[in-house]
Amino acid sequence: MTGAAGSLGRRVADRLLARPQVQAVLAVDVVPQPGHDRLEAHCLDLCLSGAQEELAAVAKEADAFLHLAWGAARGGNLEALGNVLGAAAAVRPRQLVHLSSATVYGAWADNPVPLTEEAALRPNPGLAYAVEKKAAEACVARWSAEHPEVAVAVLRPACTVGPGSAPLYRALAAGNRPPLGSEGRLVQYLHLDDLAQAVVHVWERGLSGTYNVAPDNGVGEEVAGALLGGPARLPLPRRARALLSAGRWDLWRRGAPPGARPYGEHSWVVSSDKLRATGWRPQYSSEEALVVSDERPHWDELPAMWRRWAALAAGAALAGTGAGGLWLWRRRR
């Protein structure tokens, strides 16, 4: 399993080690991690030359490859994937599971709701993450055609939330910003625990093919925002709302790349009926995933500029209160 030191990787490892049929988990990550019991930890940068041979040596007896790793460096992810696929070709495991993303469908005004696995892949060109995920899927598809004896599964999770979730997804969470899209836009949130369970489920069943991973068919953005006590939507004319949305995104996107803005404006919810038909069931709905994973103090709901002004105002108020109290104390004396 690659990406083993991440929040998802640790969850998957715990679930795998709970299965009595698992002899060992070979945990590979660029971050050093302690090994224990049946977890064999290997520190390896998959982007480096020679990584393919080293990974093949580590995984020479593995019967499944779970590729969960994905880094921030653009381009390096495809190199890492190439090394993983090269090692898998040498080892010839029973199964290979690749983690993609529902962002490959793109966020467009004409998206069907919900999107199924048969929908065209149209990632928004401004979001490099989604474009690269699509390119990675193409690599996996070519490899699968060349190795029909291996069961290859590709997972496309919805916007995933939880401790350690991707900054892009945290920035798109409904409570982090005012609603940007049209009235009634649907949003969708998958808990990290449910994604980890989906990875293990696909491995345990030996599934092949492409599967969306989502808890439901979405919830209204206004409802999701209200659950978190987020900023309310003001009743504005359509043109005024469009003019304000650009400024709102710049203020509230909180680390998400500019190209992610369409994903905050248009619905890109996916159907998980295909995965559910195999027996997978999520523990959390979209609403529950948002609520249980929300660890933000309400202070964080304000843009940085507003927080600075609020801090200055609070400081001035405290100073004024202190000065008034001192004046009263002196008068009484």
N, C-alpha and C positions, 0 to 999 in steps of 0.2 A: 504494500500500500504506500503510494507516494502522498506527500502532504500530510504525513502522519502527526506532525507536531501542531497542526492547526486545530481550531475549535471543532471543525467537522471531523478531522482525522482522529482526534482523541475519542470522540463519541463513537465513531465507527469501530475503533479498536476495542473499546470496552464491550461493545455488543458482540463482536466477533469472538473475543476471549471467553464470553459467557456460553458459547456453543461448545459442547463437548467434542464435536467432530473436528474442531480446529486444533491442529497440532501446534502451530506457531503462527504468529503474525510478524512478517518481516516489515518493519516500520522504517520507511525511508523519508528523510527530510533534509533540507539544507541547514536546519537548526538542530544542534546537538540535543539529544533527549536521552533520558535514562532508560535502560532496558530492565525488564523484570519478568520473572516467571516465564511465560510463553511469548513474551514480546521481545523480539530481537531488534534493537535500534541500530540504524545505520545512517551516518551523516554523509550525505552525498549531494553535490550540486549537479543536477541533471542537465544543466546548460553547458557544462564544460566538455571539452573533447576528452574522449576516453570514458565518459559516463556510461555509454551504452554497454561497453564490455564489463565495467565494474558492476553495473546493475544486473547484468546477466549472470555474473558470478555469484552475486548475493542471492538472486532469486532462482537459482538453478533447479531447485526442487519445488518451486511454487506451482500450485495448480490453478491459481487465479491471480490476475493483476487488477488492482483497483487504483486507477489514476485519478487522484483528487487534487493534486498539486496545481496551483495557478498563482504566479507571481505578478508583481506590479510592473516589472520591466517588459516593455513592449518588444515583441519579437522573440524574446527568450523563451516564452511559453511554447512556441512552435518547435524550437530547438529541443526543449525538454521532452515534448511529446514524441518527436522523432527518435530520441534516444530510448524512450520507454517502448515504443513500437518495435524498434530494432532489437531490444533485449527480449521482448515478448516473442519475436520471430525466432530467436535462438532457443528460448526456453520451451516454447510451444505449450502454454498453459491451457487448461480446459476452458477458461473464460477470461474475458477482459471487460472491465466496466470503466467507462469514461464519463467524467462529470462535465457536462456542458452548462447551458443556461437558457432560460426562456427568453432572454433578451435577443436571441438570434432571430426571433420572429419580427422584431422591430416594433416600435410604437407609432402607429399610424391611425389617422382618423377613420379609415375604412376597414380597420381590423374587424373580422368577425369576433363575436363574443359568445362562448370562449373559443380560443384557438385550439385546434387538435393537432396531432402529430403530422397530419397530411398537409397542413398549411405551408405556404411558401416561406422560405427563410429570407427576410428582408430587413436585416439589422440597419438601424439608422447609421448612415455613414459617418456622422460626427462622433459616435461613441466607439472608440477603438476596442474597448473590451468586448462588445457584442460582435464587431467585425472579426476580431481574432478568434472568438469562440466558434463562429461559423467556419472559418478556415480550418480550425482544429477538427471540427466534425468531418470536413471533407477528407482530411488526412486519415482519420479513423475509418471512414467508409472505404477508401481505397485499400487500406491495409486489410480490412475485413474481407473484401472481395478476393484478395490474394491468399487469405488464410481461412477458407470456409470451414475448416475443422474446429475453429475456435468460436465459441459463443460470444458475440460482441454486443454489449448493451450500452446505449448512450442515454444519460439522464439529463432532462432539461427542467431544472427546478425553477419555480416562481421566485419572486422577490423574497429572499430568505432573511429572517430576523432572529435575533438571539445574541447572547454574549459572544463577542468575537466575530460577528457577521461582517460582510464586506462593507467598507465605507460607502460605496455606491448605493447599496441597499439601505443602509442607515439613513442616508440623505434623502432617499425617496419615501421613507416611512411617513404616513399621513400626518402624524402629529408634529413633525419637525418643521412644517411650513404651511402657509395658507394654501388652500386648493387652487391649482393653476388651470385645470382643464375645464371642460364643459360641465354643466349641471348634470348630476346623475352618473358621472364617470365611475366605473368600477375599478377597484384596486384589490390586490390579492397578496397575502403574506403567509409564507411557509416557515414553520419553526425549525430551527437547526436540528432538534431531536427527531422530528419527522423526516427530515432529509437523511439523517444518519440511518434511520430505520429503513428507509427506501433503498439505500445502498446495500445494506445487509440483506434485505428481502430479495433484491435482484440477484445478488450473489448466491443466496441460499437456494433459490429456485432455479438457478442456472439459466436465467432468461437471456434472450437476445432481442435486438431491435431497439427502437427509440421510444422513450417513455417521458411524458410530462410528469412533473411531480408538483402537486398543489393540493391544498386541503379542501377546496371548494371552488365554486365558479365565481368567486369575488363578492365584495361587499361595497356599498356606496362609499365614496371618498368622504362625504360629509359625516357619515356614521363612524367611520374609522377615526377621523379627526376628533369627533366628539368623545369617543372612548378614551382618548389620551388627553383630553382637555386642551387640544391644540387650538390655533387661531381660527376664529370663525370666518365664514365667507360672508362678505357684505353683498347685499342685493344691488348689483350694478348692471347697467346696460352692457350688451355683448361687446361693443367697441371699447368701452372704458375698461372692461375686464381684460380684454386683449392687450391694451396698452400697459396696464399695470402688471401683467403676468411676467413680462421680461424683467422689470425691476424687482419683482418679488423673488424670482428665481435667483438673481444675483445676490440678494440679501440672505436668502434662506437655504441655499443649496448646500452649505456647510461641508465643503470638501469634495462634492461630486463634480466630475468634469463637466464643462459647459455642454458637451455633446449629449449629456444625459437628460437635458431639458424635455425632449419629446416624451420620455418615459414618465415624466411628471405631469404630462398634459393629456395623453391619449391612453385608452385602455389597452392592455396587452395581457389580459388574464388568460390562463390556459386550462384546458380540461384534462383531468387525470383519470378519466374513465378507463382508459386502456390499462393503466397500472392497477387500478382498483379491481379490475376484472381478474387479476392474478392473485388477489387476496390481500394486497396492501391496504392498510387503513391508517389515516393520520390521527394523532392524539389531539391536535389542536385545530380549531377553525381559524380563519383569518383574523377574526376579532380577538379570539383567545390568544393567538400567537403575538399579536400586537401588545395586548395588555400584560401578559406574563413576561415578555421580554423588555418592557419599558423600564429602564433603570435611570432615566434622566430626571434630575431635579427640574422643576418648572422653570427655573432660571435659564436653563439651556434652550427653552423654546423661543427665546428672544434672539434676534440677530446680534452679532458682536457689537455693532455700532450702538444699538439700543441698550445693550447691557452696560456699555461705558457711560452713556448718559444717565442711566438709572443709578449706577454706582456713584456718579458725581452728585446726583440729586440726593441720594440717600446719605452721602457723606456730609453734604451741606445741611440736610435736615438734622443729622446727629450733632453737628457742630452748633447749630442754632439752639437745639434742645439743651446741649451742655452749657452754652453761654447763658441761656435763660435760667437754668437751674442754679448756676453760680451766682447770678444777679439776685435771685430770690433768697438764696442762702445768706448772702451778705446783708440784704435788707433786714432779714429776721434777726441777725446778730446785732 
